[in-house]
Amino acid sequence: MRSSGVKPGPLSKFDKILKSWVRTNNSILESWSPDVPWRYNERSSISTLAGCIWRLRGIAIEEFDTEKGYSNAPRSKQHATGDKIWGRCDLYFEYADIECEIEAKFYRPEIDKNLKPQKELANRLDKAVQDASRNYAYDNRLRVGLLITTPYISIEKLALWNESNRNLEASLGLWVDAAKSIPDAAVAWFFPRNLQVCSFVNSRYCSHHFPGVIILLKQIKTQSS
């Protein structure tokens, strides 16, 4: 498994953004180690994505009030039918010729659980896309679902894995491969080369290890597509 990488897929315009996200995580790690931003919650991980936009000289705002609707109909038609509500959007950004609203989901799977990574990731990404589809369809504005995935393992279990020569990198590679296999999704991942550096002990996640993070982005399908 490569320690970091990007696969823009159908979102080819996001290539520079995804690469900036990888560099931003690395910069934070160099400053914070052994602490890492992805061990916290959804909001902190969204902030990392917003930060990578600013580093590219784009514009990003988080958690703002916006109009929402329940269909993919044009905005003018939604206004005419009154089919709208107000809510919050997780992230809006402008970069180059991209204008985008993002709705996010946060997923923290335990690495040693008997999970099916492809199914787990696809289902949660679809829920993020459903949330994005409820935002109004402004002209020329993309609506994208984002899934932030931060696998973890307890430090005690990791020690047992090391004693039995069980390969953490191979297990993480299954999650990266599963993410890359999801149709119509852009993917980026960041796992420091030294996978042992991201262990942290605190009151909420006592003695847990957070080796890295994967993000998946998927644009909603509109009626025209």
C-alpha positions in Angstrom: 0.0 0.0 0.0 1.3 3.5 -0.9 1.3 5.6 2.2 -0.7 8.3 0.5 -2.3 8.8 -2.9 -5.2 10.2 -4.8 -7.6 8.8 -7.4 -9.8 11.6 -8.7 -11.9 9.3 -10.9 -14.9 11.3 -12.4 -14.0 14.4 -10.4 -10.8 15.1 -12.4 -11.1 18.8 -11.5 -10.5 17.8 -7.8 -7.0 16.4 -8.5 -5.1 19.4 -7.2 -7.5 19.7 -4.2 -6.9 16.1 -3.2 -3.2 16.4 -3.5 -3.3 19.6 -1.4 -5.3 17.6 1.2 -2.5 15.0 1.4 0.1 17.7 1.8 -2.0 19.5 4.4 -2.3 16.4 6.5 1.4 15.8 6.3 2.1 19.4 7.4 -0.2 19.0 10.4 1.4 15.7 11.4 4.9 17.2 11.3 3.7 20.0 13.6 1.5 17.9 15.9 3.0 14.4 16.0 2.0 12.1 17.7 -1.4 13.8 17.7 -3.3 13.9 14.4 -6.3 15.8 13.2 -8.3 12.8 12.0 -8.5 11.3 15.5 -11.1 13.9 16.5 -14.5 14.3 14.9 -16.2 15.1 11.6 -15.8 18.9 12.0 -12.1 18.8 12.5 -11.6 16.6 9.5 -13.8 19.0 7.4 -11.6 21.8 8.6 -8.5 20.0 7.2 -10.2 19.9 3.8 -11.2 23.6 4.0 -7.6 24.4 5.0 -6.3 22.7 1.8 -8.6 24.9 -0.3 -7.2 28.0 1.4 -3.7 26.8 0.8 -4.5 26.7 -2.9 -5.7 30.3 -2.7 -9.4 29.2 -2.9 -12.2 30.2 -0.6 -13.9 27.9 1.9 -16.6 28.3 4.6 -18.0 25.7 6.9 -21.3 25.1 8.7 -23.4 27.8 7.2 -27.1 28.4 6.7 -28.4 27.5 3.3 -31.6 26.7 1.4 -32.5 23.0 1.1 -35.1 21.2 -0.9 -36.1 17.6 -1.5 -35.7 17.1 -5.2 -33.3 17.5 -8.1 -35.6 20.0 -9.8 -34.2 23.3 -11.0 -34.0 25.9 -8.2 -36.6 28.1 -10.0 -39.1 25.2 -9.9 -38.4 24.4 -6.3 -39.1 28.1 -5.4 -42.3 28.0 -7.4 -43.6 24.9 -5.5 -42.4 26.1 -2.2 -40.5 22.8 -1.7 -37.7 24.2 0.4 -36.4 24.4 4.0 -33.5 26.1 5.7 -30.6 24.1 7.1 -26.8 23.9 7.3 -24.2 22.9 4.8 -21.0 21.3 6.0 -18.7 23.0 3.5 -18.8 25.4 0.6 -15.7 26.2 -1.5 -14.6 28.0 -4.6 -11.4 27.0 -6.4 -10.4 27.7 -10.0 -13.6 27.1 -12.0 -15.2 24.9 -9.3 -18.0 26.0 -7.0 -19.1 23.2 -4.7 -21.3 22.4 -1.7 -20.3 19.4 0.4 -22.2 17.3 2.9 -20.1 15.0 5.0 -20.4 11.7 7.0 -17.7 10.5 9.4 -16.9 6.9 9.9 -14.5 5.3 12.4 -14.2 1.5 11.8 -12.2 -0.7 14.2 -9.6 -2.3 12.0 -9.7 -5.8 13.6 -13.5 -6.2 13.3 -14.9 -8.5 10.7 -16.2 -5.8 8.4 -16.8 -5.7 4.7 -15.0 -2.5 3.8 -16.4 -2.0 0.3 -20.0 -2.3 1.5 -19.5 -0.2 4.6 -17.9 2.6 2.6 -20.3 2.6 -0.2 -23.4 2.7 2.1 -22.1 5.6 4.1 -21.0 7.5 1.0 -24.4 7.1 -0.4 -25.9 8.6 2.7 -23.6 11.7 2.3 -24.7 12.0 -1.3 -28.4 11.8 -0.2 -27.7 14.7 2.2 -26.0 16.7 -0.6 -29.0 16.1 -2.9 -31.2 18.0 -0.4 -29.3 21.2 -1.0 -30.7 23.5 -3.7 -29.4 23.0 -7.2 -27.8 26.4 -7.8 -26.6 26.9 -11.4 -23.0 25.7 -12.0 -22.6 24.6 -8.3 -21.6 21.0 -7.7 -23.3 19.1 -4.9 -21.0 16.4 -3.5 -21.2 13.8 -0.7 -18.0 13.3 1.4 -17.2 10.3 3.5 -14.3 10.7 6.0 -13.0 7.3 7.2 -10.5 7.0 10.1 -9.7 3.3 10.9 -8.4 2.7 14.4 -7.2 -0.1 16.7 -6.5 -0.3 20.4 -2.8 0.0 21.4 -3.2 -3.3 23.3 -4.4 -5.2 20.2 -1.8 -3.5 18.0 0.9 -4.9 20.4 -0.6 -8.4 20.0 -0.6 -7.9 16.2 3.1 -7.0 16.3 4.0 -10.0 18.5 2.2 -12.3 16.1 3.6 -10.6 13.0 0.1 -9.6 11.8 0.5 -7.0 9.2 -1.2 -3.6 10.0 -0.3 -2.2 6.6 -2.0 -5.1 4.8 -5.2 -4.6 6.8 -5.2 -0.9 6.0 -4.6 -1.7 2.4 -7.9 -3.5 2.2 -9.7 -0.3 3.2 -7.8 1.7 0.6 -8.4 -0.8 -2.1 -12.1 -0.9 -1.2 -12.3 2.9 -1.4 -10.7 2.9 -4.8 -13.1 0.2 -6.1 -16.3 2.3 -5.4 -17.8 3.5 -8.7 -18.0 7.2 -9.5 -16.0 8.2 -6.4 -12.9 10.3 -6.0 -10.6 9.0 -3.3 -7.6 10.2 -1.4 -5.8 8.6 1.5 -3.0 9.5 3.9 -1.2 7.0 6.2 2.2 8.1 7.5 5.1 5.9 6.5 5.7 5.2 10.1 2.4 3.7 11.0 3.3 3.6 14.7 3.5 7.4 15.2 -0.2 8.1 15.5 -0.9 6.5 18.9 -2.6 8.8 21.4 -4.1 8.4 24.9 -6.9 10.6 26.1 -10.1 10.3 28.2 -12.4 9.5 25.2 -10.3 7.2 23.1 -8.0 5.8 25.7 -5.0 4.0 24.3 -6.1 3.9 20.7 -4.0 4.1 17.5 -5.2 6.2 14.5 -2.9 5.2 11.6 -4.5 7.4 8.9 -7.5 8.7 7.0 -9.3 8.1 3.8 -11.8 10.5 2.1 -14.3 9.6 -0.7 -16.2 12.2 -2.7 -19.1 11.6 -5.0 -21.2 14.0 -7.0 -24.9 13.6 -6.9 -26.7 12.5 -10.1 -29.1 15.1 -11.3 -32.1 14.5 -13.6 -30.1 15.8 -16.6 -27.4 13.2 -16.0 
